Amino acid sequence: MNHADHPDGKLIREASTAVTEDLHDALVAMAVISGKTKAEYIRNVLSDHVYGRLAMLKRWTIHDKNGTAGIGRE
């Protein structure tokens, strides 16, 4: 897939980080099992986690502003 044609928009930024050899090998294995490149797999995992987490944080913020308890709070 051409980066300019990505469904989430143009891929113009890189986010690289050092990982352990075990984590790298696990990422490669999961990518192969998923039928994706390592980059695609990592991008999908990051998107799922970050956007899911962001939605939860937004919900908590709205609950707090309305004076109600957020998820997992008393």
Summary of the structure (lengths in Angstrom):
residues: 74
radius of gyration: 17.0
end to end distance: 46.5
largest distance: 47.5
contacts: 127
relative contact order: 0.08
helix: 61%
strand: 0%
